[in-house]
Amino acid sequence: MSDSPAPLADPHLVFDAVDGRRDLVILGSTGSIGTQAIDLVLRNPGRFRVTALSAAGGRVQLLAEQAAQLRVRTVAVADADKVPALREALREAYGAGEPLPGILAGPDAATELAASACHTVLNGITGSIGLAPTLAALKAGRTLALANKESLIVGGPLVKALAAPGQIIPVDSEHAALFQALAAGKRADVRKLVVTASGGPFRGRTRAELADVTREQALAHPTWAMGPVITVNSATLVNKGLEVIEAHLLYDIPFDRIEVVVHPQSYVHSMVEFTDGSTLAQATPPDMGGPIAIGLGWPERVPDAAPAFDWTKASSWEFFPLDTEAFPSVGLARHVGTLGGTAPAVFNAANEECVDAFLAGRLPFNGIMDTVTAVVAEHGTPATGTSLTVADVLEAETWARARARELSAAATAEAHV
């Protein structure tokens, strides 16, 4: 394996802070990643300073409270209709006579913030709408703490064209683990990446046993508390498929050297195997505090960012091979990742539509991957290379969503005949 070009996420490279504190912009501040990042900042006021926050607009009260706690310069909401409510909530949170932060609104507000003056942009937005802010942060030369995996999945060539070596620090627990383990050796000495999966709520079930699982069962994740879409993705293991594509793009490792192994305890977040036979694993109890701290603070570590193991207590760590028949999503993800171009965007968009249909009771659990597979097959071999544009990605996503809805509706109608 060549040492050139350098991977997007390189643990040996980082952009240095200008002064003692790092100025941060947090996108998606009212979501799970955003709120945990703010908690980390508030516990480390001598290390971080937040200059701006963005959110979709569904929780303006929380956004205003965050802004007041952090005394940010700017807040942004994607829903412009929420500006009056946000302004009122800011007045209440700041108190009489206190100057309020500037407000940006509309679908491009987060993208504008991503290019603003700061050291690091944390992209915690959910979904492929995070692509434009990702590209803006990279183009502006900011360090990008990337929790929005979809922007890398759907816009891989676009992101790779803009990102300097080491400019992206991954915040996903698996990729933060790989990032840290890779710091122990040379890239040329890496034999394989091993991405761990909890196995979700249906570990050990056959495909036939998954046919009639319910919404409630799919949402009962044994380890992590997450939103409904990502929880269903964990049940289908689509999340692992996306992470395989992400690992390939971040670290420039071929797909045939990226493995997935089931680890129910979720203690080992991923591993790197080197050519001398050594395997380095990054392990903590399940908690996102550590990956967020890596994203915001690297190459420095943030003390007590996450809980540590109590090694005086006995515990068992198990590892199992992936059942590719019951969970075909990882194999399909490798296929679309190899195709490149707009194929990953089609995979991701079709999956999101199918998950919505499953959660609404319009599609059986196995129908999620059956439908996504059909949409990917219809899409065929996409255009690849430097010709890919944001418009291409958006067009492919729109088509994939519409086709997935059509196929889901047809499946529902057939089931009721």
Buried (B, 14 or more C-beta within 10 A) or exposed (E): EEEEEBBBBBBEBBBEBEEEBBBBBBBBBBBBBBBBBBEBBEBBEEBBBBBBBBBBBEBBBBBBBBBBEBEBBBBBBBBBEBBEBBBEBBEEBBEEEEEBBEBBBBEBBBBBBBBBEBBBBBBBBBBBBBBBBBBBBBEBEBBBBBBBBBBBBBBBBBBBEBBBBBBBBBBBBBBBBBBBBBBEBEBEBBBBBBBBBBBBBBBEBEBEEBEEBEBEEBBEBBBBEBEBBBBBBBBBBBBBBBBBBBBBBBBBBEBEBBBBBBBBBBBBBBBBBBEEEEEBBBBBEBBBBBBBBBBBBBEEEBEEBBEEEEEEEEEEEEEEEBBEEBBBBBBBBBBBBBBBBBBBBBBBBBBBBBBBBBBEEBBBBBBBBBBBBBBBEEBEEBEEEEEBBEEBBBEBBEBBBBBBBEBBEEBBEEEEE
